[in-house]
Amino acid sequence: MNKPAAVLTRGLTARHIRFIALGSAIGTGLFYGSAEAINRAGPSVLLAYLIGGAAIYIVLRALGEMAVSNPVSGSFGEYATKHLGPLAGFMTGWTYTFEMLIVCLADVTAFGVYMGFWFPDVPRWIWVLSIIFFIGALNMLHVKVFGEVEFWFSLVKVVAILAMIAGGIAILIFGFGMHDTGTGVSNLWADGGFFPNGIGGFVLCFAIVMFAFGGTEIIGITAGEAEKPERTIPRAINTVPVRIMLFYVLTLAVIMALNPWQSIGSEGSPFVQIFQTLGIGPAATVLNIVVITAALSAINSDIFGAGRMMYGMAQRGQAPGVMRQVSRGGVPWMTVVIMTATLLVGVLLNALIPDKVFLVIASLATFATIFVWLMILLSHYRSRRRMSPAEAAALKFPVPFWPYGQLITIGFLVFVIVVIAFDADSRVALFVGGGWLVLLWLAYRRWVRPQGAAVVSGGGAGSPDGMVAAAVDGTVAFDSTRTAPADVADTASSGDSPGGVVAAATNGTAALHNKTAAVDLTSSDISTASPDSAPLRGGTRAAARHGATDGDPSIHDRV
């Protein structure tokens, strides 16, 4: 049934991409997490969403510039590998996967909370378990099915929010459904002012606010399976400012105008709570259906994004080869199985700590999300610095406000990490996130070694057959048997090495196999035994095929 030789297909149309991008900004962070943000900051949360939205727009424009120039399924993991090095790419790809896993845990938790609106006596973990298996099965289908399902999920969310805004404004103007609940626009400043909890409360809400935008970077991942990515990606990204103004700022302004912000509790969706408080029962039921749809959409997208990232890493050798397995329908089915199985952790968490699980998960997701965004910005910054003025002028989708917009956004994201450190409820995220990065570094040192190696002459006159391995494009490979360090010295070709052997990567994935070449990692040059006694796989001179060094200036600088 499954053929490892199969590849991903470009089955996502412009319609799919636009609504995936639209739906990615409307999820659990808005429908559920916004309640906690409102409790911390009051009405000033509106300003926080504006600031956070401006930051994510710069991140997405940086990602869009790279995605249009190089639309691959590995997306920003690939870009980090290319521009920052293999370790950065390895950590970015796996941290994004970690982010999607954590966000999925938040989403399945929210789904359980929403179902409690109708079935308060049913344990939450039962709903969590059921939705994990349902979405996992859905992601096994062809990518076009994913695109269609996500299209309809997103359409439901968009229509519902527009209807809620229209209905809320009608209540404010005409007053129907009001039961002396203090409805009015003055709620935005009447009780304690616009900053009722001071600047401290406003600052602390950023840990939750930025969580709401997590997952929007999936736009870059869809480029690898998008039809005409040079057109669809820019269109999707350019709608971000309007989406933020409409779906976050205006929506939450209407909610807080309908009812005093202090009445919005952290249990359940604030959207549903507002209409319950106003005595509009049917509207609350309909909105609960909508927020459930939003959770399903978010889980669906998260499993898709994480699966494609793991597939891309496996293609570069940064993940086990089993993750390269693709079904006949063009779905990396093994990565879907892995994500679904890992999400079962959510069942355990919701059974053990149902009251605190969301805030802890949201904080962890925020840390992972910000790390990925920082790597996107740093990758873009490095790529731009390498460009000539002519190359920069030829970009099809150049980022605005270069370079100051990028630098300010980087500073802001670092500031949010500091905020997490000062928040007692979310501080654990830094310890877990920091531990995760350390584990990734150890895993890289233990199991990953430079591959895609070019072997250039550098042995000198006394070593006519000496060879030096230099990473071509940061390609790496999992190697469970590696015991020696993976550091590879950059060495130029020597004129007095007539017997030097040059091996270039085939398709960018050739490797110096430790079973066929004895490599001395202790010398200043990386030398090998004579090719006659320990032949390099493929002969003593392997020519590059299919453009192994394809446009990577770093190898030309070294060779």
C-alpha positions, 0 to 999 in steps of 0.5 A, a space after each residue: 500500500 505504501 511506497 517509500 519512493 512516493 513524493 509529496 504532491 502539489 495539491 493545494 490550490 490558491 483557495 486552499 492556501 488563502 483559507 489555511 492562512 486565514 484559519 491559522 490566525 483564528 484558533 484556540 488562542 482567540 476563542 479560548 486563550 483570549 479569556 486569560 489575556 483579558 483577565 491579565 490586561 483588561 481592555 489594554 489587551 487590544 493594544 497588545 494584539 496590535 503590537 503582537 500582530 505587527 511583529 508576526 506580520 514582519 516574521 511572515 513577510 521574512 518567511 514569505 520572501 524566502 518561501 517564494 524564492 525557494 518553495 520547499 516542504 521543509 520551509 524554515 527548517 531548510 532555510 535555517 540549515 542553508 543560512 545558519 548552519 546544520 545545527 540551527 536547521 536541526 534545532 529549528 525543525 525539531 522545535 517547530 515539531 515540538 511547538 505543533 505538538 504543544 499547540 495540539 495539546 492545547 487545542 485538544 484540551 480546549 476541545 474537551 473544555 468546549 464539549 463540557 458546555 453540553 456534557 459537564 459530567 463526562 470526563 474531559 480526557 474522553 473527548 480528548 482521546 476521541 478527537 485525537 484519533 479522528 483528526 489523525 485518520 483525517 490527515 491520512 487522506 490525500 492533501 487535497 482532502 486536507 485542503 478542502 476540510 480546512 477550507 470549510 473549517 475556516 469558512 465556518 470560523 470566518 462567517 461565525 466571527 463576522 456574524 458575532 461582530 454584527 450581532 454584537 454591534 446590533 446589541 450595542 446599538 438597539 439594546 435587544 437581549 440586554 438584561 442590565 449587564 452594563 452593556 456599552 462601549 464605555 466598558 473599555 475604559 469605565 472600570 479602572 481605565 484602559 490599563 486597569 491592571 497597570 503596565 505590569 498586567 499589560 506586559 504579562 498578557 504578551 505571553 498569552 497574546 503571542 500564543 494566539 499567533 502561533 501556527 501562522 508560519 504554516 503558510 511557509 510550509 504549504 509552499 512545498 505543496 502549493 500550486 504557483 507558490 509565487 502567487 499564492 504565498 504573497 496573497 495569503 501573507 498580505 491579508 494578515 494585517 486585515 485579519 488581525 484588525 478584524 478577528 482579534 481587535 474588533 472582535 475582542 472590543 465588541 466582546 468587552 463592550 457587551 459585558 464588563 471585562 471582569 465578568 469574563 472567566 477563564 473557564 470556557 470561551 469568552 465568546 460563549 460566556 458573553 452570550 450566556 450572560 446576556 441571556 441569549 442561549 441559542 447564540 451561545 450554543 451556536 458559538 460553542 459549535 463554532 469554537 469546536 470547529 476552530 479547535 478541530 481546524 487548529 488540530 488538523 493544521 498542526 498535525 499537517 504542519 508538523 508532519 511536513 516538517 518532519 518529512 523535510 528533516 528526514 529528506 535532509 537527514 536530520 530525522 530518522 529515514 522512516 519519516 520519509 515514507 509517503 503513501 500513494 496519495 502523497 501523504 507522509 503517513 509515518 509522521 502522522 502516526 508519530 504525531 497522533 501517538 505522541 498526542 496521547 500525552 494530552 489524554 494523561 495531562 487532562 486526566 491528571 491536571 485538568 484545571 492548569 493544563 492549558 496555561 502550562 501548555 500555552 506557555 510552552 507553546 509560546 516559548 517554542 513559537 518565539 524560538 522558531 520565529 527568531 530563527 526565521 528572522 535570523 535566517 532571513 537576515 543572514 540571507 539578505 546580508 549575503 545578497 548583492 544589491 542586484 539580487 535583492 532588487 530582483 526579489 519577487 516578494 521583498 520584505 518591507 522595512 528592511 533592516 530596521 523592521 527585522 531588528 526591532 521585531 527580533 528585540 521584541 520577541 526576546 522581550 516576550 521571552 523575558 516576560 515569560 521569565 517574570 511570570 510565575 505561572 508560565 516560568 516553567 516554560 523557560 526551564 522546559 524549553 531550555 531543557 528541550 534545546 539542550 537535549 536537541 544539542 546533545 542529540 545533534 552531537 550524538 546522532 547527527 554528522 555532516 553529510 553531503 560532503 565535498 572532499 577537497 584536496 588538502 593533504 599537502 606534498 607529504 600526503 598526495 592522497 589526503 582529503 578534507 571534508 567540508 560540508 556543502 550545504 549543511 546537509 546532515 544525516 542521522 548516524 546511530 553509530 557515530 562516535 567521533 565529533 562531527 566538526 569538519 574543518 574548512 580547508 582550501 585546496 592546496 596546489 601541491 596536492 596533485 593526488 587530492 581526491 574531490 568528491 562532490 555530493 550526488 543530489 546533495 546527499 552523498 556521504 563519506 561512509 566511515 566503513 569505506 574511508 578511515 577518517 582522521 579527525 585529530 589532525 588539522 586536515 581531515 585525511 584518509 588512508 590511501 584510496 587503494 586500501 580504503 576506497 571512497 564509495 563510488 570511486 576516488 573522484 565523484 563528480 557533482 550531479 544535479 547541482 549538488 553545490 547549487 547556488 550555495 556561495 559558502 562552498 565556493 568560498 571554502 574550496 
